[in-house]
Amino acid sequence: MAYNEKRTQQVRELLAHIPDVQEKKMFGSIGFIVNGKLCIGVGDHEDHNMIVRIGPEVYEKALQKEGVYPAIMRGREMKGYVFLRIKAIETQKELEYWVNLALRFNKTLVK
């Protein structure tokens, strides 16, 4: 399994206050499912370390940040999802920013 155990634990701790969180191994990563919807994925891939589902409203603005780029899977851009390189989540504050952004969007989704 190719995922960053330290980063996975950090995300786990940031989500500890959320009552409906499940972890699922997927695509060589650990997916965090919040309220029945994929919210965050932690991997340890060569080109990215995390995927976060932030929604289409903040997508373009997010892409302007260093270390953030479009999530492309099977050759298709997944609007509303971004890949984060380690540069985007070097500090606890940066990690918290992305986790909170993903949680805010998650609240808008119907279960």
JOZI-V845084 format. One record per pair of residues at least 24 apart in sequence whose C-alpha atoms are under 10 Angstrom apart, sorted by the first residue. I is the first residue (numbers start at 1). J is the second residue. D is the distance in Angstrom with one decimal. If there is no record, write none. Layout:
i & j & d
I & J & D
I & J & D
//
This chain:
i & j & d
1 & 25 & 8.4
1 & 26 & 9.4
1 & 27 & 9.2
1 & 28 & 5.7
1 & 29 & 7.1
1 & 30 & 8.9
1 & 43 & 8.9
1 & 44 & 9.3
2 & 27 & 9.1
2 & 28 & 5.3
2 & 29 & 6.2
2 & 30 & 8.9
2 & 42 & 9.2
2 & 43 & 6.1
2 & 44 & 5.7
2 & 45 & 7.1
3 & 27 & 10.0
3 & 28 & 6.7
3 & 29 & 5.3
3 & 30 & 6.8
3 & 41 & 9.3
3 & 42 & 6.2
3 & 43 & 3.9
3 & 44 & 4.5
3 & 45 & 7.5
3 & 49 & 8.1
3 & 50 & 9.3
4 & 29 & 8.4
4 & 30 & 8.9
4 & 42 & 6.8
4 & 43 & 5.7
4 & 44 & 5.2
4 & 45 & 8.9
4 & 49 & 7.7
4 & 50 & 9.4
5 & 30 & 9.4
5 & 42 & 8.6
5 & 43 & 8.7
5 & 44 & 8.9
6 & 42 & 9.9
7 & 42 & 7.0
7 & 43 & 8.6
7 & 44 & 9.2
7 & 49 & 8.8
7 & 50 & 9.0
7 & 89 & 9.5
7 & 95 & 9.1
8 & 32 & 9.4
8 & 41 & 8.6
8 & 42 & 6.0
8 & 43 & 8.2
8 & 44 & 10.0
8 & 50 & 9.6
9 & 42 & 9.7
10 & 92 & 8.6
10 & 95 & 8.5
10 & 96 & 9.3
11 & 40 & 8.6
11 & 41 & 9.3
11 & 42 & 8.3
11 & 95 & 8.1
11 & 96 & 8.4
11 & 99 & 7.5
14 & 95 & 9.2
14 & 96 & 7.3
14 & 99 & 7.5
14 & 100 & 8.8
15 & 99 & 8.3
15 & 100 & 9.4
15 & 103 & 9.0
18 & 103 & 9.6
33 & 106 & 9.6
34 & 102 & 9.7
34 & 103 & 8.0
34 & 106 & 7.2
34 & 107 & 9.1
34 & 111 & 9.7
35 & 103 & 10.0
35 & 106 & 7.7
35 & 107 & 8.3
35 & 109 & 8.8
35 & 110 & 8.9
35 & 111 & 6.5
36 & 106 & 9.5
36 & 109 & 9.5
36 & 110 & 9.2
36 & 111 & 6.2
37 & 106 & 7.3
37 & 107 & 9.9
37 & 109 & 7.9
37 & 110 & 9.0
37 & 111 & 7.4
38 & 102 & 9.6
38 & 106 & 8.4
39 & 81 & 9.2
39 & 99 & 8.5
39 & 101 & 9.8
39 & 102 & 6.0
39 & 103 & 7.0
39 & 104 & 9.9
39 & 105 & 8.5
39 & 106 & 6.6
40 & 81 & 9.2
40 & 82 & 9.9
40 & 98 & 9.1
40 & 99 & 7.5
40 & 102 & 7.1
40 & 103 & 8.9
40 & 106 & 10.0
41 & 83 & 9.3
42 & 83 & 9.9
42 & 84 & 9.6
44 & 85 & 9.6
44 & 86 & 9.4
45 & 85 & 9.2
46 & 85 & 9.0
47 & 83 & 8.6
47 & 84 & 8.7
47 & 85 & 6.8
47 & 86 & 9.3
48 & 82 & 9.7
48 & 83 & 5.9
48 & 84 & 5.6
48 & 85 & 4.5
48 & 86 & 7.1
48 & 87 & 9.7
48 & 88 & 9.9
49 & 83 & 7.3
49 & 84 & 5.8
49 & 85 & 5.3
49 & 86 & 6.0
49 & 87 & 9.4
49 & 88 & 9.4
49 & 89 & 8.8
50 & 82 & 8.3
50 & 83 & 5.7
50 & 84 & 5.1
50 & 85 & 7.0
50 & 86 & 8.2
50 & 88 & 9.6
50 & 89 & 8.9
50 & 95 & 10.0
50 & 98 & 9.8
51 & 81 & 6.7
51 & 82 & 5.6
51 & 83 & 4.5
51 & 84 & 6.1
51 & 85 & 9.1
51 & 98 & 9.6
51 & 102 & 9.7
52 & 80 & 8.4
52 & 81 & 5.6
52 & 82 & 5.6
52 & 83 & 6.6
52 & 84 & 7.7
52 & 98 & 7.2
52 & 99 & 7.5
52 & 101 & 8.5
52 & 102 & 6.0
52 & 103 & 9.4
53 & 78 & 9.4
53 & 79 & 8.9
53 & 80 & 5.8
53 & 81 & 4.3
53 & 82 & 6.7
53 & 83 & 9.1
53 & 98 & 9.2
53 & 99 & 9.2
53 & 101 & 8.3
53 & 102 & 5.4
53 & 103 & 8.5
53 & 104 & 9.8
53 & 105 & 7.3
53 & 106 & 7.8
54 & 79 & 9.1
54 & 80 & 5.4
54 & 81 & 5.8
54 & 82 & 7.4
54 & 98 & 8.2
54 & 99 & 9.1
54 & 100 & 9.3
54 & 101 & 6.0
54 & 102 & 4.7
54 & 103 & 8.0
54 & 104 & 7.8
54 & 105 & 5.5
54 & 106 & 7.8
55 & 79 & 7.4
55 & 80 & 3.9
55 & 81 & 6.6
55 & 82 & 9.3
55 & 101 & 9.0
55 & 102 & 7.9
55 & 104 & 9.2
55 & 105 & 5.9
55 & 106 & 8.4
55 & 108 & 9.2
55 & 109 & 9.7
56 & 80 & 4.4
56 & 81 & 8.1
56 & 105 & 9.3
57 & 105 & 9.3
58 & 101 & 9.0
58 & 105 & 9.5
62 & 98 & 9.7
80 & 105 & 9.4
//
